[in-house]
Amino acid sequence: MRTIGFVLLTALFLATTGCMTDASTELVKAPFDATTQLTDGTSKAIGEFLDPLTELTSSTTPGALTDGQLLRAKQKVTVFATHTHENLRVDIARGQGEYLVSLASLAGVPTVNWPEFQSRMSESYQTLFDGEQSPTQSTERIVEAAWASGYGTQVATNR
């Protein structure tokens, strides 16, 4: 009887311990699995935000640009002008500033022409920021004015 009790007790212990081990393992692994899933999702979400920024900040080589490079450069100008609209408004009103210089650079305005570009943009303030137009329309006008002073001259020359 004692032997049967010992065997039953041992079997019960092994069965219980085996279940506890699987459960314990899963409890220990669960936070790591959850963190992995969260990190993966976070990485993807961050990528969605950083991809446009990467496109904005990646370099374009001035000079002989292909149509694809010109299109991408114009998209960069548009993204920049959209996200810095209020700062551009202030710089254009003053006729100088880092946002206006950045706009000139992105639009391909030659460095030697920046002072003239800033002056021309300032003189166009009323047209660029007409009170009856939306910020989107204003941004489009800013982009077109900047583009015409930079890479847009290359397009006109090549055609």
Phi and psi in degrees as a GROMACS rama.xvg file:
@    title "Ramachandran Plot"
@    xaxis  label "Phi"
@    yaxis  label "Psi"
@TYPE xy
-62.7406  -37.3781  ARG-2
-66.8691  -41.4512  THR-3
-65.569  -41.1945  ILE-4
-63.5217  -40.3359  GLY-5
-66.1593  -41.587  PHE-6
-65.3345  -44.3414  VAL-7
-64.2082  -43.1468  LEU-8
-63.4123  -41.8168  LEU-9
-65.1636  -44.0616  THR-10
-62.5493  -43.8769  ALA-11
-62.5362  -41.9496  LEU-12
-63.3312  -46.3618  PHE-13
-65.2425  -40.7888  LEU-14
-65.3255  -43.7684  ALA-15
-68.0536  -42.1834  THR-16
-65.7297  -40.0714  THR-17
-61.6245  -42.7251  GLY-18
-67.4039  -40.5819  CYS-19
-64.8835  -36.8942  MET-20
-66.0639  -45.4901  THR-21
-62.1361  -43.7382  ASP-22
-65.8339  -41.9807  ALA-23
-64.3585  -41.0021  SER-24
-61.8623  -44.3696  THR-25
-66.2819  -37.6255  GLU-26
-65.7356  -36.1844  LEU-27
-73.5743  -37.6002  VAL-28
-76.0924  -28.6899  LYS-29
-54.5031  -47.7552  ALA-30
-62.1478  -35.7434  PRO-31
-68.5877  -40.8371  PHE-32
-62.832  -43.6429  ASP-33
-63.9769  -41.7409  ALA-34
-63.7986  -41.0497  THR-35
-61.86  -45.2467  THR-36
-63.7874  -42.2318  GLN-37
-64.7564  -44.898  LEU-38
-63.3339  -41.4759  THR-39
-59.9394  -47.3576  ASP-40
-64.3017  -40.6175  GLY-41
-64.9731  -42.5428  THR-42
-60.308  -41.7783  SER-43
-67.3403  -40.805  LYS-44
-65.2531  -41.6846  ALA-45
-63.0818  -40.0488  ILE-46
-59.4146  -39.1674  GLY-47
-63.0478  -34.2652  GLU-48
-80.5217  -34.4719  PHE-49
-83.9974  -23.5897  LEU-50
-56.6735  -48.7991  ASP-51
-63.3478  -36.0145  PRO-52
-65.2798  -40.7322  LEU-53
-62.32  -42.1002  THR-54
-63.6887  -37.6496  GLU-55
-67.1131  -40.9637  LEU-56
-94.0793  -8.06891  THR-57
-69.9501  149.094  SER-58
-82.4192  150.517  SER-59
-120.149  144.015  THR-60
-89.5521  119.006  THR-61
-64.4722  159.991  PRO-62
112.051  -131.434  GLY-63
-77.7646  95.3622  ALA-64
-99.7207  140.037  LEU-65
-77.2999  169.049  THR-66
-58.8785  -38.7381  ASP-67
-64.6308  -39.5614  GLY-68
-69.4443  -37.1952  GLN-69
-65.3435  -41.7582  LEU-70
-61.9013  -43.5941  LEU-71
-65.6487  -39.6643  ARG-72
-63.2109  -40.4586  ALA-73
-67.7664  -35.3424  LYS-74
-63.3142  -38.319  GLN-75
-63.2017  -43.3036  LYS-76
-61.7452  -43.1737  VAL-77
-64.3695  -45.1746  THR-78
-61.8041  -45.7905  VAL-79
-60.9539  -48.5354  PHE-80
-64.4995  -35.5644  ALA-81
-65.8374  -44.9007  THR-82
-81.5977  -14.1761  HIS-83
-122.435  25.6107  THR-84
-51.3447  -50.7445  HIS-85
-65.5182  -40.1467  GLU-86
-65.5898  -38.307  ASN-87
-64.7669  -38.387  LEU-88
-57.6759  -46.5048  ARG-89
-64.3326  -47.0175  VAL-90
-65.2946  -40.0417  ASP-91
-66.3151  -38.9801  ILE-92
-62.2513  -38.823  ALA-93
-79.8429  -21.7562  ARG-94
83.2166  11.917  GLY-95
-167.237  165.423  GLN-96
141.517  162.861  GLY-97
-65.539  -33.8513  GLU-98
-70.3031  -37.4594  TYR-99
-67.8586  -38.8201  LEU-100
-66.1376  -42.2279  VAL-101
-62.6328  -40.9729  SER-102
-60.233  -45.749  LEU-103
-60.344  -43.8182  ALA-104
-62.5032  -48.6276  SER-105
-63.9188  -33.6612  LEU-106
-80.8971  -6.22691  ALA-107
84.0311  21.4356  GLY-108
-71.771  125.86  VAL-109
-57.9259  142.008  PRO-110
-52.6409  -39.9528  THR-111
-65.9187  -20.302  VAL-112
-95.5627  0.19298  ASN-113
-58.9892  -44.9475  TRP-114
-59.7091  -43.1958  PRO-115
-64.7732  -40.1806  GLU-116
-61.3306  -46.9916  PHE-117
-61.96  -41.2387  GLN-118
-64.587  -45.5485  SER-119
-63.0174  -40.6673  ARG-120
-64.5522  -40.8867  MET-121
-63.6003  -41.3338  SER-122
-65.7977  -24.7049  GLU-123
-92.1829  7.89123  SER-124
-50.2754  -48.7433  TYR-125
-61.469  -36.0879  GLN-126
-73.6951  -40.432  THR-127
-71.6576  -32.8032  LEU-128
-122.753  46.9979  PHE-129
-60.1185  131.341  ASP-130
-61.6427  -16.7154  GLY-131
-92.4445  -3.7698  GLU-132
-104.167  155.19  GLN-133
-76.9146  163.143  SER-134
-57.8221  -33.6151  PRO-135
-64.1864  -44.1065  THR-136
-66.1679  -39.3729  GLN-137
-62.2895  -43.5343  SER-138
-61.2911  -42.2966  THR-139
-60.0464  -41.6577  GLU-140
-65.7198  -41.2326  ARG-141
-61.3203  -47.1778  ILE-142
-61.2141  -45.5949  VAL-143
-64.0289  -40.685  GLU-144
-64.8279  -44.6857  ALA-145
-66.6611  -43.644  ALA-146
-61.6189  -40.8238  TRP-147
-64.2348  -25.2596  ALA-148
-89.028  -11.8042  SER-149
-119.876  -112.574  GLY-150
-60.8508  -26.0339  TYR-151
-60.0612  -29.5767  GLY-152
-69.8847  -31.4686  THR-153
-67.1853  -41.7646  GLN-154
-63.2063  -44.8782  VAL-155
-64.6787  -36.6316  ALA-156
-70.4782  -38.3147  THR-157
-75.6641  -14.3262  ASN-158
